[in-house]
Amino acid sequence: MKFTRNVPFTKTLPAICLPGQSVPPFWKDNAVADFRKLIGATNPANAEAGTIRRLFARSIEANAVHGSDSDENAE
């Protein structure tokens, strides 16, 4: 797994992501924007009530779900 972004948690991200189940969702129109609404803000403390991260995340690093932040990054 290769990470190209220079953000603090990328070194620990593979260990956090790999142990659990993975279910890739597929949509066509507005996929990134719609998925971001469903998963909530990266920081679970800032995520809206009812979002996956607000319900299940433990921290910014262990935030329960990964989602691209743009159409370009999703490709």
C-alpha positions as CSV (number, residue, x, y, z in Angstrom):
1,M,0.0,0.0,0.0
2,K,1.5,3.3,-1.0
3,F,0.6,6.7,0.4
4,T,1.7,9.8,-1.4
5,R,0.3,12.5,0.8
6,N,2.5,14.1,3.5
7,V,0.0,14.0,6.4
8,P,0.8,12.8,10.0
9,F,-1.3,9.7,10.1
10,T,-0.3,8.0,6.8
11,K,2.4,5.9,8.5
12,T,-0.2,4.3,10.8
13,L,-3.1,4.2,8.2
14,P,-2.3,0.8,6.7
15,A,-2.3,-0.9,10.1
16,I,-5.7,0.8,10.9
17,C,-7.3,0.0,7.6
18,L,-6.1,-3.5,6.8
19,P,-7.3,-5.6,9.8
20,G,-11.1,-5.0,9.2
21,Q,-13.6,-5.7,6.6
22,S,-13.7,-3.7,3.4
23,V,-16.8,-2.9,1.4
24,P,-16.1,-0.6,-1.6
25,P,-19.2,1.4,-2.6
26,F,-19.9,2.3,-6.2
27,W,-22.0,5.2,-7.4
28,K,-21.9,7.3,-10.5
29,D,-23.3,10.8,-10.1
30,N,-22.0,12.8,-7.1
31,A,-20.3,9.8,-5.7
32,V,-17.7,11.6,-3.6
33,A,-20.0,14.3,-2.3
34,D,-22.7,11.8,-1.4
35,F,-20.3,9.4,0.3
36,R,-18.7,12.3,2.3
37,K,-22.2,13.2,3.6
38,L,-22.7,9.6,4.7
39,I,-19.4,9.1,6.4
40,G,-19.1,12.6,8.0
41,A,-16.1,14.8,8.9
42,T,-12.7,13.2,9.2
43,N,-12.6,14.3,12.9
44,P,-15.4,12.3,14.5
45,A,-15.9,15.1,17.0
46,N,-16.9,17.4,14.1
47,A,-19.0,14.8,12.3
48,E,-22.8,15.3,12.1
49,A,-25.0,13.1,14.2
50,G,-26.0,9.9,12.4
51,T,-22.9,9.7,10.2
52,I,-20.6,6.6,10.2
53,R,-17.7,8.5,11.8
54,R,-19.9,10.1,14.5
55,L,-21.3,6.7,15.4
56,F,-18.3,4.4,15.1
57,A,-15.0,6.3,15.0
58,R,-12.6,6.4,17.9
59,S,-10.3,9.2,16.8
60,I,-9.1,11.0,13.6
61,E,-6.7,8.1,12.9
62,A,-9.2,5.3,13.7
63,N,-12.1,7.1,12.0
64,A,-14.0,3.9,11.0
65,V,-14.1,4.6,7.3
66,H,-12.0,6.0,4.4
67,G,-13.4,8.1,1.7
68,S,-11.8,10.2,-1.0
69,D,-12.0,14.0,-0.6
70,S,-12.3,14.7,-4.4
71,D,-13.2,13.1,-7.7
72,E,-9.6,13.3,-8.7
73,N,-8.4,11.5,-5.6
74,A,-11.1,8.8,-6.1
75,E,-9.8,7.8,-9.5
